[in-house]
Structure formats: C-alpha cells, structure tokens
Amino acid sequence: MPVVHVYVWTGFSNEAKRRVVSGITRVFAETGVPPEAVEIIIHEVPKENWGVGGERASERLSHVEPP
C-alpha cells in the first residue's frame, strides 16, 4: 500500500487538495495499484517555516498565493 506525503503551504484550497489526491491516486491506479490501497497525507506548512534559496518563503515568495 503506497503512502504519499505531500507538503504544501498553508492555505492550499480544498479543491486543489481534491485534485492532488485524485491525480496521485490515478497515477498509482494506472500502474495496477488498487485505488483503495493508495493513501495520501497532505501537510500544510506556513510559508515562514519553509525555506527557498536561503530565504523563508514568506519573504522570498510573498507575492505567490497557494492554489
């Protein structure tokens, strides 16, 4: 049973989460894994706790909003 961890910034919309779960499940199903065996855990991390290029994402990517 695959367990997939997905890390996103806090504020990722419920619709975006639904699409991520559906898409990841579909990819595994295409390889023969039963959809009911796929587990996906979405972790929401505040931008100030996420580093990109030596800076906190809250500072470096303040103009980027999660989907």
MOPEUR-V842947 format. One record per residue. N is the residue number from 0. RES is the residue in one letter. SS is DSSP state (H for helix, E for strand, L for the rest). PHI is phi in radians with two decimals (999 if undefined). D_FIRST is the distance of its C-alpha to the first C-alpha in whole Angstrom. Layout:
[[N/RES/SS/PHI/D_FIRST] [N/RES/SS/PHI/D_FIRST]]
This chain:
[[0/M/L/999/0] [1/P/L/-1.30/4] [2/V/E/-2.12/7] [3/V/E/-1.95/10] [4/H/E/-1.80/13] [5/V/E/-2.10/16] [6/Y/E/-1.87/20] [7/V/E/-2.38/23] [8/W/E/-1.25/26] [9/T/L/-0.98/27] [10/G/L/1.85/28] [11/F/L/-0.99/26] [12/S/L/-1.21/26] [13/N/H/-1.05/24] [14/E/H/-1.14/25] [15/A/H/-1.12/23] [16/K/H/-1.09/20] [17/R/H/-1.06/20] [18/R/H/-1.16/20] [19/V/H/-1.11/18] [20/V/H/-1.06/15] [21/S/H/-1.10/16] [22/G/H/-1.16/17] [23/I/H/-1.12/13] [24/T/H/-1.07/11] [25/R/H/-1.07/14] [26/V/H/-1.05/14] [27/F/H/-1.15/10] [28/A/H/-1.07/12] [29/E/H/-1.14/14] [30/T/L/-1.71/13] [31/G/L/1.73/12] [32/V/L/-1.43/8] [33/P/L/-1.07/9] [34/P/H/-0.92/10] [35/E/H/-1.24/9] [36/A/H/-1.60/5] [37/V/L/-1.56/6] [38/E/E/-2.03/7] [39/I/E/-2.25/11] [40/I/E/-2.04/13] [41/I/E/-1.79/17] [42/H/E/-1.83/19] [43/E/E/-1.72/23] [44/V/E/-2.07/25] [45/P/L/-1.07/29] [46/K/H/-0.98/31] [47/E/H/-1.25/33] [48/N/H/-1.82/30] [49/W/L/-2.19/29] [50/G/E/-1.81/31] [51/V/E/-2.42/32] [52/G/L/1.02/34] [53/G/L/1.47/36] [54/E/E/-2.26/36] [55/R/E/-1.26/34] [56/A/H/-1.03/33] [57/S/H/-1.10/35] [58/E/H/-1.64/38] [59/R/H/-1.25/37] [60/L/L/-2.08/35] [61/S/L/-1.07/37] [62/H/L/-1.49/38] [63/V/L/-1.66/34] [64/E/L/-1.79/33] [65/P/L/-1.18/29] [66/P/L/-1.17/28]]
